[in-house]
């Protein structure tokens, strides 16, 4: 039986997660300028990632597209900013 991920609980220290409906392969790079999940007329200038499984699952469920939600382990390569939300 699957259990819901606990909100605000760090998945694993030092591991970053990204939720999406895109199918990615190891080595693929996530790039800004993708359409927002919230506004069709807005291209994002950043990429969201998180240390919590709950937030990654939420992002995967909200992602645009017809595919199944996926959660990937990602490695930031640029400047990292904390989103106060």
N, CA, C and O atoms as a MOPAC input file, in Angstrom:
PM7 MOZYME 1SCF
protein

 N      0.83100 1    -1.17500 1     0.00000 1
 C      0.00000 1     0.00000 1     0.00000 1
 C      0.88100 1     1.24600 1     0.00000 1
 O      1.82100 1     1.34600 1     0.78900 1
 N      0.57500 1     2.20300 1    -0.89200 1
 C      1.34600 1     3.44100 1    -0.96400 1
 C      0.87500 1     4.41400 1     0.11200 1
 O     -0.31800 1     4.50400 1     0.40100 1
 N      1.81000 1     5.13200 1     0.69300 1
 C      1.46000 1     6.15600 1     1.66500 1
 C      1.80000 1     7.51800 1     1.09200 1
 O      2.69000 1     7.64500 1     0.25100 1
 N      1.09700 1     8.52100 1     1.54300 1
 C      1.35300 1     9.89000 1     1.10300 1
 C      2.67700 1    10.36800 1     1.67900 1
 O      2.98700 1    10.07600 1     2.83400 1
 N      3.47300 1    11.10600 1     0.88300 1
 C      4.70600 1    11.66300 1     1.44300 1
 C      4.38000 1    12.71900 1     2.49900 1
 O      3.38600 1    13.43500 1     2.38200 1
 N      5.20300 1    12.80800 1     3.50300 1
 C      4.98800 1    13.76900 1     4.58300 1
 C      5.39700 1    15.16800 1     4.13500 1
 O      6.51400 1    15.35600 1     3.65400 1
 N      4.50900 1    16.15200 1     4.28400 1
 C      4.87400 1    17.52700 1     3.92000 1
 C      6.07000 1    18.00100 1     4.74600 1
 O      6.18200 1    17.68900 1     5.93100 1
 N      6.94500 1    18.74400 1     4.11400 1
 C      8.10500 1    19.38100 1     4.74700 1
 C      9.16100 1    18.40100 1     5.25100 1
 O     10.13100 1    18.82800 1     5.87700 1
 N      9.00600 1    17.12200 1     5.00300 1
 C     10.00500 1    16.14700 1     5.42100 1
 C     11.04000 1    15.99500 1     4.30900 1
 O     10.69800 1    15.65000 1     3.17800 1
 N     12.30600 1    16.25400 1     4.63700 1
 C     13.37600 1    16.13500 1     3.65500 1
 C     13.48600 1    14.68200 1     3.21500 1
 O     13.58100 1    13.77600 1     4.04200 1
 N     13.47200 1    14.47200 1     1.89600 1
 C     13.53900 1    13.12600 1     1.32700 1
 C     14.83100 1    12.44000 1     1.73000 1
 O     14.81200 1    11.36000 1     2.31900 1
 N     15.94900 1    13.06900 1     1.41100 1
 C     17.27100 1    12.57100 1     1.79000 1
 C     18.20400 1    13.76900 1     1.76100 1
 O     18.23400 1    14.50600 1     0.77500 1
 N     18.95500 1    13.96900 1     2.81200 1
 C     19.81700 1    15.14200 1     2.91500 1
 C     20.74600 1    15.25600 1     1.69900 1
 O     21.42800 1    14.29900 1     1.33300 1
 N     20.75800 1    16.44400 1     1.08100 1
 C     21.61300 1    16.69700 1    -0.06800 1
 C     21.04200 1    16.26700 1    -1.40700 1
 O     21.68100 1    16.46800 1    -2.44000 1
 N     19.83500 1    15.67300 1    -1.41100 1
 C     19.20100 1    15.20200 1    -2.65400 1
 C     18.11600 1    16.19700 1    -3.04500 1
 O     17.30300 1    16.60400 1    -2.21600 1
 N     18.11200 1    16.58400 1    -4.32400 1
 C     17.10300 1    17.50200 1    -4.85300 1
 C     16.21200 1    16.75700 1    -5.83800 1
 O     16.67400 1    15.91000 1    -6.60200 1
 N     14.92700 1    17.08800 1    -5.80300 1
 C     13.92500 1    16.40200 1    -6.61600 1
 C     13.18500 1    17.39000 1    -7.50300 1
 O     13.00500 1    18.55300 1    -7.14100 1
 N     12.75800 1    16.91500 1    -8.67300 1
 C     11.96600 1    17.71800 1    -9.60200 1
 C     10.80100 1    16.87200 1   -10.08600 1
 O     10.99900 1    15.75600 1   -10.56900 1
 N      9.58200 1    17.39700 1    -9.96000 1
 C      8.40200 1    16.69100 1   -10.41300 1
 C      7.90700 1    17.23800 1   -11.73900 1
 O      7.82200 1    18.45300 1   -11.91600 1
 N      7.57700 1    16.35000 1   -12.67700 1
 C      7.15700 1    16.75500 1   -14.01700 1
 C      6.38700 1    15.61300 1   -14.68000 1
 O      6.35400 1    14.49400 1   -14.16900 1
 N      5.77700 1    15.90700 1   -15.80800 1
 C      5.18500 1    14.84600 1   -16.62400 1
 C      6.08300 1    14.51000 1   -17.81200 1
 O      5.79300 1    13.59300 1   -18.58100 1
 N      7.16700 1    15.25700 1   -17.95400 1
 C      8.11700 1    14.98100 1   -19.03100 1
 C      8.86200 1    13.67900 1   -18.74100 1
 O      9.12700 1    13.34200 1   -17.58800 1
 N      9.18800 1    12.96700 1   -19.79700 1
 C     10.00400 1    11.75700 1   -19.67000 1
 C     11.44800 1    12.17500 1   -19.91800 1
 O     11.79600 1    12.63500 1   -21.00600 1
 N     12.27400 1    12.01200 1   -18.90700 1
 C     13.67200 1    12.43600 1   -18.97900 1
 C     14.59900 1    11.22800 1   -18.90300 1
 O     14.24600 1    10.18100 1   -18.36000 1
 N     15.77300 1    11.40100 1   -19.45200 1
 C     16.82100 1    10.38100 1   -19.41400 1
 C     17.99000 1    10.90300 1   -18.58900 1
 O     18.16200 1    12.11700 1   -18.47800 1
 N     18.79700 1    10.02200 1   -18.00800 1
 C     19.98200 1    10.48900 1   -17.28400 1
 C     20.82900 1    11.40000 1   -18.17600 1
 O     21.09000 1    11.08100 1   -19.33600 1
 N     21.25000 1    12.52400 1   -17.62400 1
 C     22.05800 1    13.48000 1   -18.37600 1
 C     21.24800 1    14.58000 1   -19.03900 1
 O     21.82400 1    15.58900 1   -19.44500 1
 N     19.92200 1    14.42400 1   -19.16600 1
 C     19.09600 1    15.50200 1   -19.72000 1
 C     19.19300 1    16.72400 1   -18.82100 1
 O     19.30400 1    16.61000 1   -17.60000 1
 N     19.15100 1    17.88700 1   -19.44400 1
 C     19.23100 1    19.14300 1   -18.69600 1
 C     17.86700 1    19.81900 1   -18.71300 1
 O     17.21800 1    19.91900 1   -19.75400 1
 N     17.44800 1    20.27600 1   -17.54600 1
 C     16.24200 1    21.07600 1   -17.44600 1
 C     16.62400 1    22.52300 1   -17.72100 1
 O     17.61700 1    23.01600 1   -17.18500 1
 N     15.85300 1    23.19700 1   -18.54200 1
 C     16.18400 1    24.57100 1   -18.90400 1
 C     15.01200 1    25.49700 1   -18.62000 1
 O     13.85600 1    25.09200 1   -18.74800 1
 N     15.30100 1    26.74500 1   -18.23400 1
 C     14.23700 1    27.73100 1   -18.06100 1
 C     13.56600 1    28.02700 1   -19.40400 1
 O     13.95100 1    27.49400 1   -20.44500 1
 N     12.57100 1    28.87700 1   -19.34800 1
 C     11.79500 1    29.31300 1   -20.51400 1
 C     10.73600 1    28.31500 1   -20.92700 1
 O     10.18200 1    28.42200 1   -22.02100 1
 N     10.44000 1    27.34100 1   -20.06900 1
 C      9.33000 1    26.42100 1   -20.31200 1
 C      8.04400 1    27.12100 1   -19.87700 1
 O      8.09100 1    28.01500 1   -19.03100 1
 N      6.89900 1    26.73500 1   -20.43500 1
 C      5.63300 1    27.36600 1   -20.03700 1
 C      5.32600 1    27.11000 1   -18.55600 1
 O      5.62900 1    26.04600 1   -18.01700 1
 N      4.72700 1    28.09700 1   -17.92500 1
 C      4.29400 1    27.98200 1   -16.53700 1
 C      3.15300 1    26.96900 1   -16.42400 1
 O      2.36200 1    26.81900 1   -17.35600 1
 N      3.06700 1    26.28300 1   -15.30100 1
 C      1.93300 1    25.40100 1   -15.04200 1
 C      0.68700 1    26.19400 1   -14.67400 1
 O     -0.41700 1    25.64900 1   -14.66300 1
 N      0.85600 1    27.47200 1   -14.37400 1
 C     -0.23400 1    28.28400 1   -13.85900 1
 C     -0.74900 1    29.30500 1   -14.86200 1
 O     -1.91200 1    29.70400 1   -14.79500 1
 N      0.10400 1    29.73600 1   -15.79500 1
 C     -0.29100 1    30.74300 1   -16.78100 1
 C      0.28900 1    30.37400 1   -18.13900 1
 O      1.50600 1    30.27300 1   -18.29400 1
 N     -0.57600 1    30.17500 1   -19.11600 1
 C     -0.13900 1    29.78400 1   -20.45900 1
 C      0.70500 1    30.85200 1   -21.14300 1
 O      1.51000 1    30.53800 1   -22.02000 1
 N      0.52800 1    32.11700 1   -20.74900 1
 C      1.22200 1    33.22000 1   -21.40800 1
 C      2.55400 1    33.56800 1   -20.74100 1
 O      3.15600 1    34.58900 1   -21.07500 1
 N      3.02400 1    32.74100 1   -19.80500 1
 C      4.23500 1    33.04700 1   -19.05100 1
 C      5.27300 1    31.94600 1   -19.23500 1
 O      4.99900 1    30.77100 1   -18.99200 1
 N      6.46300 1    32.34000 1   -19.66600 1
 C      7.59000 1    31.39900 1   -19.72200 1
 C      8.39700 1    31.57400 1   -18.43700 1
 O      8.74500 1    32.69600 1   -18.06900 1
 N      8.68500 1    30.49700 1   -17.77400 1
 C      9.39200 1    30.54900 1   -16.49300 1
 C     10.86300 1    30.91400 1   -16.68900 1
 O     11.50700 1    30.45800 1   -17.63500 1
 N     11.37700 1    31.73000 1   -15.79500 1
 C     12.78600 1    32.13000 1   -15.85800 1
 C     13.63500 1    31.28500 1   -14.90700 1
 O     14.81500 1    31.57100 1   -14.70500 1
 N     13.04400 1    30.25900 1   -14.33200 1
 C     13.74700 1    29.41500 1   -13.36700 1
 C     13.16300 1    28.00000 1   -13.41400 1
 O     12.19300 1    27.73300 1   -14.12300 1
 N     13.76800 1    27.11800 1   -12.65300 1
 C     13.31300 1    25.73500 1   -12.54700 1
 C     13.09800 1    25.43800 1   -11.06500 1
 O     13.97100 1    25.69000 1   -10.23500 1
 N     11.93500 1    24.90400 1   -10.75500 1
 C     11.66500 1    24.51900 1    -9.37700 1
 C     12.24600 1    23.14400 1    -9.08300 1
 O     12.13600 1    22.22100 1    -9.88900 1
 N     12.87200 1    23.02500 1    -7.90300 1
 C     13.27200 1    21.72900 1    -7.38400 1
 C     13.15000 1    21.80600 1    -5.87300 1
 O     13.07300 1    22.89700 1    -5.30900 1
 N     13.13200 1    20.68100 1    -5.23000 1
 C     12.83800 1    20.63800 1    -3.79900 1
 C     13.59000 1    19.50600 1    -3.13100 1
 O     14.11000 1    18.61300 1    -3.80000 1
 N     13.64600 1    19.54600 1    -1.82100 1
 C     14.20900 1    18.43200 1    -1.06100 1
 C     13.11100 1    17.55900 1    -0.45800 1
 O     13.40600 1    16.57500 1     0.22200 1
 N     11.83900 1    17.91200 1    -0.70100 1
 C     10.75300 1    17.12000 1    -0.12400 1
 C     10.01200 1    16.34400 1    -1.21000 1
 O      9.72700 1    16.86900 1    -2.28700 1
 N      9.71300 1    15.11000 1    -0.91100 1
 C      8.98600 1    14.26100 1    -1.84300 1
 C      7.56700 1    14.79100 1    -2.06000 1
 O      7.03400 1    14.69300 1    -3.16600 1
 N      6.95600 1    15.34700 1    -1.02000 1
 C      5.59600 1    15.87600 1    -1.13400 1
 C      5.53500 1    17.00700 1    -2.15700 1
 O      4.63000 1    17.03000 1    -2.99200 1
 N      6.47900 1    17.94300 1    -2.10600 1
 C      6.47900 1    19.06100 1    -3.05800 1
 C      6.78300 1    18.58200 1    -4.47100 1
 O      6.20100 1    19.09400 1    -5.42800 1
 N      7.67400 1    17.61900 1    -4.62400 1
 C      7.97700 1    17.07600 1    -5.95300 1
 C      6.75400 1    16.36200 1    -6.52600 1
 O      6.46900 1    16.48100 1    -7.71700 1
 N      6.03700 1    15.62600 1    -5.68900 1
 C      4.82500 1    14.93800 1    -6.15200 1
 C      3.76700 1    15.94700 1    -6.57700 1
 O      3.09700 1    15.75900 1    -7.59200 1
 N      3.61700 1    17.00700 1    -5.81000 1
 C      2.66000 1    18.06800 1    -6.14100 1
 C      3.02100 1    18.70600 1    -7.47800 1
 O      2.15100 1    18.91700 1    -8.32400 1
 N      4.30800 1    19.01400 1    -7.67000 1
 C      4.75100 1    19.59300 1    -8.93800 1
 C      4.50300 1    18.66200 1   -10.11000 1
 O      4.10700 1    19.10900 1   -11.18700 1
 N      4.72900 1    17.38000 1    -9.91100 1
 C      4.50100 1    16.40400 1   -10.98100 1
 C      3.02300 1    16.31100 1   -11.33700 1
 O      2.67200 1    16.18900 1   -12.51100 1
 N      2.17100 1    16.36700 1   -10.34700 1
 C      0.73200 1    16.29800 1   -10.59400 1
 C      0.21700 1    17.54800 1   -11.30200 1
 O     -0.69500 1    17.45800 1   -12.12300 1
 N      0.79000 1    18.71300 1   -10.99300 1
 C      0.35200 1    19.97300 1   -11.59800 1
 C      0.97200 1    20.23500 1   -12.96700 1
 O      0.49400 1    21.09200 1   -13.71000 1
 N      2.01500 1    19.51500 1   -13.30000 1
 C      2.74100 1    19.77300 1   -14.55000 1
 C      1.82600 1    19.65500 1   -15.75900 1
 O      0.91700 1    18.82600 1   -15.79300 1
 N      2.08300 1    20.49500 1   -16.74300 1
 C      1.31600 1    20.43200 1   -17.98400 1
 C      1.70100 1    19.18900 1   -18.76000 1
 O      2.80300 1    18.66100 1   -18.61000 1
 N      0.79100 1    18.73300 1   -19.57900 1
 C      1.05900 1    17.57600 1   -20.42200 1
 C      0.10900 1    16.44500 1   -20.12400 1
 O     -0.64600 1    16.46900 1   -19.15200 1
 N      0.16800 1    15.45500 1   -20.98700 1
 C     -0.75200 1    14.32000 1   -20.89100 1
 C     -0.13200 1    13.11000 1   -20.21600 1
 O     -0.84900 1    12.16900 1   -19.87500 1
 N      1.16900 1    13.10500 1   -20.01400 1
 C      1.85600 1    11.92700 1   -19.49500 1
 C      1.62000 1    11.68900 1   -18.02600 1
 O      0.93600 1    12.45700 1   -17.34900 1
 N      2.20100 1    10.61200 1   -17.54900 1
 C      2.14600 1    10.26700 1   -16.13500 1
 C      3.10400 1    11.15900 1   -15.34500 1
 O      4.14000 1    11.56100 1   -15.87400 1
 N      2.78300 1    11.47100 1   -14.10900 1
 C      3.71200 1    12.24400 1   -13.26800 1
 C      4.98700 1    11.44200 1   -12.97700 1
 O      4.93400 1    10.23500 1   -12.74300 1
 N      6.11700 1    12.12400 1   -12.99600 1
 C      7.41400 1    11.52300 1   -12.68400 1
 C      8.14000 1    12.41800 1   -11.68700 1
 O      7.95200 1    13.63500 1   -11.67300 1
 N      8.96000 1    11.80700 1   -10.86300 1
 C      9.83300 1    12.54900 1    -9.95600 1
 C     11.25900 1    12.10900 1   -10.24000 1
 O     11.56500 1    10.91600 1   -10.26100 1
 N     12.12900 1    13.09200 1   -10.45900 1
 C     13.52700 1    12.82100 1   -10.79700 1
 C     14.45600 1    13.41900 1    -9.75400 1
 O     14.15500 1    14.46100 1    -9.17100 1
 N     15.56600 1    12.77300 1    -9.52200 1
 C     16.65400 1    13.34400 1    -8.74000 1
 C     17.42500 1    14.25000 1    -9.67800 1
 O     17.81300 1    13.83300 1   -10.76900 1
 N     17.65300 1    15.50000 1    -9.25600 1
 C     18.33200 1    16.47700 1   -10.10700 1
 C     19.52300 1    17.08400 1    -9.38000 1
 O     19.61200 1    17.04000 1    -8.15300 1
 N     20.43400 1    17.65000 1   -10.16000 1
 C     21.61700 1    18.30700 1    -9.61900 1
 C     21.65600 1    19.73700 1   -10.13500 1
 O     21.85200 1    19.95000 1   -11.33200 1
 N     21.47400 1    20.71600 1    -9.26600 1
 C     21.52700 1    22.11700 1    -9.71700 1
 C     22.90200 1    22.45200 1   -10.29200 1
 O     23.92900 1    22.03100 1    -9.75800 1
 N     22.90800 1    23.21300 1   -11.38700 1
 C     24.17600 1    23.60300 1   -12.00300 1
 C     24.37400 1    25.11400 1   -12.00100 1
 O     25.44800 1    25.59600 1   -12.36200 1
 N     23.37200 1    25.85100 1   -11.60600 1
 C     23.46400 1    27.30900 1   -11.58800 1
 C     23.17700 1    27.85400 1   -10.21100 1
 O     23.22500 1    27.13900 1    -9.20900 1
 N     22.87800 1    29.13300 1   -10.18500 1
 C     22.56000 1    29.82000 1    -8.93800 1
 C     21.29400 1    29.21800 1    -8.32600 1
 O     20.31400 1    28.97300 1    -9.02900 1
 N     21.32100 1    28.98400 1    -7.02400 1
 C     20.18600 1    28.42700 1    -6.30100 1
 C     19.61700 1    29.49900 1    -5.38500 1
 O     20.35200 1    30.12800 1    -4.62400 1
 N     18.30100 1    29.70600 1    -5.45800 1
 C     17.61900 1    30.65100 1    -4.58200 1
 C     16.51100 1    29.93400 1    -3.85200 1
 O     15.83700 1    29.07800 1    -4.42700 1
 N     16.31300 1    30.27000 1    -2.59600 1
 C     15.22200 1    29.69800 1    -1.83000 1
 C     13.93300 1    30.43900 1    -2.18600 1
 O     13.89000 1    31.66900 1    -2.15900 1
 N     12.89900 1    29.69400 1    -2.51400 1
 C     11.58000 1    30.27600 1    -2.79900 1
 C     10.85500 1    30.38800 1    -1.45400 1
 O     10.62700 1    29.37300 1    -0.79600 1
 N     10.49300 1    31.59800 1    -1.03900 1
 C      9.87600 1    31.74900 1     0.27900 1
 C      8.49300 1    31.12000 1     0.37700 1
 O      7.94500 1    31.01800 1     1.47500 1
 N      7.91800 1    30.69500 1    -0.74500 1
 C      6.60100 1    30.06300 1    -0.68400 1
 C      6.77100 1    28.63300 1    -0.26300 1
 O      5.78700 1    27.90300 1    -0.14500 1

